[in-house]
Amino acid sequence: MEPYRLGKKVIKQFCVYSHNPCFVDVLEWLRENKIKLEAHMPGISWTRFCIDSDSPEMTMFMLTHRRDCEAVDEDQDYTTGGK
């Protein structure tokens, strides 16, 4: 998925599934860094969040939780896990 722009900022979207063993760790990290999130239910529960690509939070996210999360793809059906 292409990142979107908010003014001069380039924002990238990611999601984490509730069945992921790192789900709670990711949510705690998001809360600590004051990153807004969107919870999606029913079906497969997942949480979407956005991070400014030039921010220190993006660097920390890439180092700590990137392998636990997926980039949001507009063609992906997140309720079923299919395209």
C-alpha positions as CSV (number, residue, x, y, z in Angstrom):
1,M,0.0,0.0,0.0
2,E,1.1,3.5,-0.8
3,P,1.6,5.7,2.2
4,Y,-0.6,8.8,2.3
5,R,0.4,12.4,3.0
6,L,-0.9,14.6,5.7
7,G,0.5,18.1,4.9
8,K,4.2,17.5,4.4
9,K,4.2,14.3,6.5
10,V,4.2,10.9,4.9
11,I,2.0,8.6,7.0
12,K,2.3,4.8,6.8
13,Q,-0.4,2.4,8.0
14,F,0.1,-0.9,9.8
15,C,-2.0,-3.4,11.6
16,V,-1.5,-6.1,14.2
17,Y,-3.9,-9.1,14.7
18,S,-5.2,-10.0,18.1
19,H,-4.1,-13.6,17.8
20,N,-0.5,-12.4,17.4
21,P,1.5,-13.3,20.5
22,C,3.0,-9.8,20.5
23,F,-0.4,-8.0,20.2
24,V,-0.4,-6.7,23.8
25,D,3.2,-5.6,23.6
26,V,2.5,-3.6,20.4
27,L,-0.6,-2.0,21.9
28,E,1.4,-1.0,25.0
29,W,4.1,0.5,22.8
30,L,1.4,2.4,20.8
31,R,-0.1,3.8,24.1
32,E,3.3,4.7,25.5
33,N,4.1,6.6,22.3
34,K,0.7,8.3,22.1
35,I,-0.1,6.7,18.7
36,K,-3.8,6.6,17.9
37,L,-5.2,3.2,16.9
38,E,-8.4,1.8,15.4
39,A,-9.7,-1.5,16.7
40,H,-11.6,-3.6,14.1
41,M,-14.0,-6.4,15.0
42,P,-15.9,-8.8,14.6
43,G,-14.3,-11.7,12.8
44,I,-10.5,-11.7,13.0
45,S,-9.8,-8.9,15.4
46,W,-7.1,-6.5,14.3
47,T,-5.9,-3.0,15.2
48,R,-4.8,-0.4,12.6
49,F,-2.5,2.5,13.4
50,C,-0.5,5.1,11.5
51,I,3.0,6.4,12.0
52,D,4.8,9.4,10.4
53,S,7.5,7.9,8.3
54,D,10.1,10.6,9.3
55,S,9.4,10.3,13.0
56,P,11.6,8.8,15.8
57,E,8.6,6.6,16.5
58,M,8.8,5.0,13.1
59,T,12.5,4.2,13.6
60,M,11.7,2.6,17.0
61,F,8.7,0.8,15.6
62,M,10.9,-0.6,12.7
63,L,13.5,-1.8,15.2
64,T,11.1,-3.3,17.7
65,H,7.7,-4.4,16.3
66,R,7.8,-4.3,12.5
67,R,8.1,-8.1,12.2
68,D,5.0,-8.4,14.4
69,C,2.8,-6.1,12.2
70,E,1.7,-5.9,8.6
71,A,1.5,-2.9,6.3
72,V,-2.1,-2.1,5.5
73,D,-3.1,-3.1,2.0
74,E,-6.3,-1.5,0.6
75,D,-7.0,-4.8,-1.3
76,Q,-6.7,-7.0,1.8
77,D,-9.9,-8.1,3.5
78,Y,-8.8,-8.0,7.2
79,T,-12.0,-9.6,8.5
80,T,-11.3,-12.9,6.6
81,G,-7.5,-12.6,6.0
82,G,-8.0,-12.9,2.2
83,K,-7.7,-10.6,-0.8
